[in-house]
Structures are given as structure tokens and as C-alpha cells.
Amino acid sequence: MVLERSPLRVALVGTGAVAHLHAEGVAAFSGAELVAVADRSADAARAFATRWAVPAVHPDLGALLAAERPDVLLICTPPSVHLAQARAAFAAGADVIVEKPPAASLDELDAMEEAAAAAGRRLAFVFQQRSGSAAAHVRGLLDSGELGRPLFATCETLWHRDAEYYAVPWRGRWETEGGGTVLGHGIHQLDLLTHLLGDWQNVEARLWRLARETETEDAATATVAYANGAIAAVTVSAVSPRQKSGVRIDAEHATVEVEHLYGHGHAHWRITAAPHVDEATAARWAALPEREVPSGHVALLAEVLAALRDGSDLPDIATGASRIFGLVAALYASADADGAPVTPAGIASHPTHRASFRSRVIDRR
């Protein structure tokens, strides 16, 4: 006789906009149910619970963990409280899935991972741009060497966030948001690029304040050198009326491109073979998987929740946060040093930017 597994009991803290994407992902996965939510705003929590048919609402995380003893906690709060909330969840016996940015600093990320290991719990990160069938296809082609050596890349996050967006009290402040548009927005495409290209070697960057009333940056420019030899030009903006997100990789035998905004499917990707590549090979590279899986929280949470339910390894689309977070920390450290290059070894022992992303921003308003 085969015994059916009980659904994972999933709880969520922080019921802002991104929490709805998490709730959608849980609802789409048959092996889990969202049993409780907590938020500082009782009205927000109740409205969220009504929208997603969540049976229990709590005023704070402590009350939720004590009453519900969930299997999994979804953390959808500002990054400054992620470490404390993850520690509380681990102590209560829950695994954790944490929304980006995963922490307010590289030191806090390390502490979060150490707390998970000490408690024997698992910690997954939401970098949903890695997910989806097209990204997996492209990564396979790059990793196999079929496309030849990656040479040059561009990584663009050109978004628009107005004054009302920055009026939220915790946004745009080093102490509470941790960083500006690089940490909050650009990290997605930079993570996708790094997921495809692998380890980074050094970064040179500048931070800019062009229009918004914010302590942090509203734009950034950077050059990233990857260990495989590729050079990437990175641009991040929160002041671009025509929004786009994009990654382009020019390898020896083909160009790979994705252009979208907040999520990508097969239609957003293009693989263009170099003139010397035969038609049959070019067609095989360009043929994306028959079953399309768009990127997003639904795709990522399906894999993560299945691994947590089955006790299997977490998928690589939800692990390895230290590599991309180290790159982001190094980008801020380089900007603070007037664009001087920063390496992985340099950020590993950096005197200031392991503990904070606070950096020099060039004001051009």
C-alpha cells in the first residue's frame, strides 16, 4: 500500500505585492497549502488571506510560528529583517524560502546560511529569472561548449520607478533597503547572466543619482569580467520610461538574447548562429523544448517545494546566492572606490562592504 504524503504546511510573512506571486506558486503546487500569514498591518494581512483563502492570520511572525508550526516559511519582507526572521523559522523547525534581495549584506547572507546548517534546515532563494525551459536550454548549450567560448555580453535592467514608489518609508535608504536599483532591480538580470556564464573574476562600477529623491542610486553602470573570458557591460536604471530587461551573450558560434520585462517565455529568446554554422546545427540550437515553462515564481516554487517535500537536493535555480550576492557587493565596493576593480578574493575580506552596501553615489540631479 502506498501512503499519500500530507501537503507541506506553508506560511508566509509580509503580504506586499511580491507575496501574491508566492501565493500563486503555492496554489499551483498540489503538494503544499498556504495555512497562515503574518503582517504588521492587520488590514493587509486579512485582505491577503481573503484573496488566497488562507485560514489563519497572525499579527507577527513569532505568533505565527508558535501557533502553526509550519513546514516551510516564505519570507516576503524587506531585506533588513530577513536574517532575524529566517533564524526564528529555523528555530521553529521550518525550512525557508526567502525573496530577493536575500539579505541586507553579504555577512548577513553568510549568517543565514550558517543558521540553516546549524539547525539542519534548508534555505532556498528566489532568483526566478534562472527558471524556465528556455533558460535551461540555453545554459545547457553554453555549458556543453557547443556555442564556443563566450566573448562579450550585455545585461540591461531599464525600469521606471516614480516618486510614489520611493515614498514607501523603507525604500531608497541604505539602512532598511540595503541598496538601490542594483540590489532591488538589477540583481535579477545580473543573476541570470551569471547563472549562464558562471564564476565572475572582477567588476568595475559606478553608482548614479539622476532624478529620484533617494539616499541610494537610481542608476548604475558596470563592467564585469567572467572567469571564462567573457566581458559584460551592465546597465541598471530606475528612470527609464520605456522599460526592458535583457541579456545578450555573443559567443564564438552564436548570439543568445532574451528581452522581456519581468518574466520570460520562449517567445522572448533568440539564438542566432554565426555565418559559418551549418543550417541543421543552427536549427537545433534554436529549437527550444517542446514543453514550455515560463520563468517565474510558479516555476521556481514548483521545483523548490517538490525538493522540500521529497527530501531531495534543492535545485540550482534556488541555491548559490553567495556568488551573485558577492558580485553585487563587489559592484557596490567598486563604486565606493571610484570604479577600482574588485575581485572575489577582495570582497571576501573587504573591510566595509561585507557588512553594508552603503557606497558613494555620484549625484547628477
N, C-alpha and C positions, 0 to 999 in steps of 0.2 A: 504494500500500500504506500502510495506517495503522499506525504503530508504537504499541504499547501503552506507556504510561508505567510506569516502575518505581514501586512503592509508596514513599511517603515513609518514611524510616527515622526513627522517633520514639524518643527516650529520655526517661527520667523520673528526677528526683531528689527524694527524700523519699517514703517509702512509707506514710505515715499514712492516716487514714480517707479524706480527700478524694482521694488518689491513685487509689483504686479507681473513683471517678467518672470520672477522666481515662482510666483503662484501659478502662472500659466505652465511653467515647466513641470511643477509637481503634479498639476492636474492632468497633464498629458502622459504621465508615467503611472502605469497601473499598479506598480509595486510600492506606492507611497501615498500618504494622505497628509494634508496640512491640518494639524489638530489645534494649533494655538498661535496667537500673535501677541506681540507687545509693542507699545509705542508710548512715548512721553505724552502724546496727545490722545486723550481718550476718544475724542470725536473721530480722529483719523483712524484709530485702531478699529473702532466699531464700524466705520464705513467700509474699511478694507475687509473686515470679517464678513460683513453682509454681502459684499460683492463676490467673495470667493467661498461663501458658505463655510466659514471657519467656526467651529463650535465654541472656542474659548478665547477670551480677550483678557489680557493682564496689563497692569499699569507699568510694569518694568520687567527686565529680564530675570532678576532674582525671583520674583513671584512666579514667573512662567516656569523656570527650571524646577523650582521646588514643587509646584503643583502638577506639572505634566510629565517630567522625566522623559523628554523626547529622545529619540534615537539620533536625530540629526537637527542641527540648528543652522538656519540660513541667516547670515549677518548682512543686513542691508542698511546699515547706519553710516554716518560719517567716519572716515578712516581714523580719526583721533581716538575713538573708543573701541576699535576692533580688537586690540590686544587684550584689554580687560574683559571684553565680552567672550572672546574665544577661551580665555583661561577659565572663566566661570562655566562655560559649556563643557569643557574637558573635565573639570572637577565634578560635574553632574553626570558624567558618563556619556556625553553626546559627541558624535563626530560633527565637524564644522565645515560648511561651505561659505566662503567669505567673498563678498562682492569687491570689485576693484574700487579704488586702489586698496590692496590687501592690508596695508598698514600705513602709519604716518611717517615711518622711517625704515631704513634697512636694518637697524638694530632691533626695532620692534618686530619686523618680519622674522628675524632670526629667533627672537624670544618666543614668538607664536609657534614656530616650528619645533622649538625645543620643548615647549609646554605640551604640544601634541604627542611628541615622542615619550616624554616622561609619564604621561597619562595613559599611554597605549591607545590613543585615539588617532583618527585620521583627519587630515586637513586638506581641503580642496579649494582651489582658487577659480574665480570666474574671469577667464580671458576668452570670451565667447567667439572672438574673431578667429581663433585657431580652429574652431569646429566647422563641420560641414563637409560634404563629399568632395567638393571641388578643391578645397584647401588640402585635403588628404591626398587627392590625386596629384596635385602639383608638388607637394612635399615628396611624394614617392619618386616622381621624375627627377627632382633635384638631388635627392639622397642617392639615387641609383647612379648618378653621373651621366645619364643619357643626354641631358641638355648641355653637357660640358661645364666648364668652370664658370661660376657666376662672376661677372665683371663689374657691373655698375647697377645701382638701384636707386629708385626714388620712393619716398614714403611721405604721403601728404595727408594731413588732417586739417581741413579747411572748414571750420564750423562757424556758426554765428550765435553768440550769446549776448543778449542785450543787458541794459542796466537792471531790469527787473530780475533777471537771473542772478545777478551778483548781489541783489538786495537781501537775499537769504542770509541770515546772520553769520553762518559758519563758512560761507563761500568766500573765496578770494583772500583768505587770511592764512598766513603760514601756520599759526598755532592750531587751527581747527581743521583746515582742509589739507594742510601739509604741503601743497604746491599749487601751481596754477594750471593753465591749459595743457601743459605737457603731462602732468600727473593725472589730471582728471579726464582728458580727452585724447591726447596724442598717444598715450600709452597703448591704446588698442591697436592701432596700425603698426606702431613700432614693435609691439609684441608679435603681431602676425609676421612682420618682416623677419624678426629674429627667430621665430618658430620655423620659418622656411630656410633661413641662411645659416643658423647655428650660432656658435660662440662669437662674441664680439671681441675686438682687440683694443680699440681705443675710440674715444669720442672727443670732438671739439665742438663747443656750443656757445650760443649767446641767447639771453632772455630779453624780451622787449615788452614794454608797456606802451601801447599805441593809442588806446582810446578809452579803456574802461577804468572806473574808479575802483582799484583793487591793489592790495599790497603785492600780490603775486603777478606773474607775467600773463599777458593776454596774447602773446605770440612768441615763437622761438624758432631758431634756425640751428642746424647741427650737421656735422659730417661724422659718419660712423664707419670705421674700418672693421671688417669682419675677418676672422681667422682664416677663412677660405680664400682670402684675397679680394673679395668684393668691397667696393666703396659705395656708401649710400648717402644721398643728400636728403635730409629730413626737414620738413617744414610743418609747423603747427600754428594754428590761428584760431582765435575765438571771435574774430572781427570780419569774417568773410560772408557777405550776403548770399553768394551762390555757393552752397555747401557741397563738399565732396570729401570722400575718404578714398585713398588709393595707394596701392603698392605696385611697383613695376620692377622687374628683375630682368636685366639683359645678361644672358649667359652666352657662351660661345656659339651654341647652336639654335637658340630660340630666345624670344622675349616672352615673359609671362606677365600678365597685367590683370589687376582687379580694380574696378572703380565702382563705388557704391556710396552709401551714406552711413547707415547704422547696422547694416547686415547684408550679407552677400549670398546669392544663389548661383546656379550655373550660368545664367544669362549675364552676370557681372564679370565673368572671367574670359580671358582671351589668351591663347597660346599661338604665337606667330613664329614659324620656323624660319631660320636663315635661308638665303637663296641656295646654299649648297646641299640642303637636306632634301632627300627624295620625298615624293608626294605621299607614299604609303606611310613612311615614318612620321611625317608631319601630321597626317590624318589620325594616326594612332595617338600621338601626343595630345591632339586637340579633342579627342573623344572622351568626354567626361563620363563618370559612372552612370549606368542606366538608371539606377535609383538615386534620385536627387534628394539630398538632405541639406536644407539651407543652414547657414550659420545661425547661432543664437542661443538663448538660454534653454530653449526646449531641447535642442540637440545636445548641448553640453550637460544639462542636468540628467538627461536620459542615460548617458554613459556613466556619470558620477554616481547617481542613485543606484544604478544596477550594480556597480562595483561595491558600494557600501552594503547593499542588501546581500550580495553573494559572497562577500569577503574576499573578492579578487583585488588585484592591483588597481589603483586609480589610473585612469587614462592620462597619457602625457599631455592632453589638451587642458588638464586641470592641475598640473604639477609644475615644478621647476620655476616657481615665481622668483626665486633669488636671482636668476640670470637676467630677466627683464628688469627687475627692480634694481639690480646692481647697475644696469645700463642707465636707467632713469636717474639714479643717484649720481652716477658719474657725469651725466649730462648737466645736472644742476651744479655739480662741483666745478666742471669746466667753465661754465658761465660765470661762476663766482670768481674764477681765476682769469678773467678776461679772455676766455677761449683757449686756454692752455689744454693740451691733450691729457686725458685721464684714462688709465688702463684698469683692467680688473684688479690687478695687484694694488694699484694706487687707491682704488675705492675700498678695498678690503681692509686697509689700515688707515683710512682717511681720518684726520683729526676732528673734522666737523660734520661732514656730510653722511656719515653713517647714522648720526643721531638726528639729523634735521636736513630738509631740503632747502631751507632758507638760503637765498642766494641774491647776488647783485642783479638787479633788473635795470636795464637801460631805459629811462623814461623819455619818450619822444612825443608826448602829447602836446 
